[in-house]
């Protein structure tokens, strides 16, 4: 995976969808998909160049926090190639 990876984990689907919508509108990123982690936790995944992913995650976290609970977020600038095995199974 040559692109950076951005992740936001929320409590519930609604803040996750709000984060995804805001991220897609705020930066030139690609939505990979989402994962129901369990116990009400949902993680949204995006990829793109590191600057765009940073901007998207920052704006997504702010948007999700306005409507729900953000549990965690992370940008991985240069993920190992094996990470694509995990992320690719969640293609939107």
HELIX and SHEET records of a PDB file:
HELIX    1   1 UNK A   13  UNK A   26  1                                  14    
HELIX    2   2 UNK A   50  UNK A   67  1                                  18    
HELIX    3   3 UNK A   83  UNK A   88  1                                   6    
SHEET    1   A 4 UNK A  30  UNK A  38  0                                        
SHEET    2   A 4 UNK A  41  UNK A  48 -1                                        
SHEET    3   A 4 UNK A   4  UNK A  11 -1                                        
SHEET    4   A 4 UNK A  69  UNK A  76 -1                                        
END                                                                             
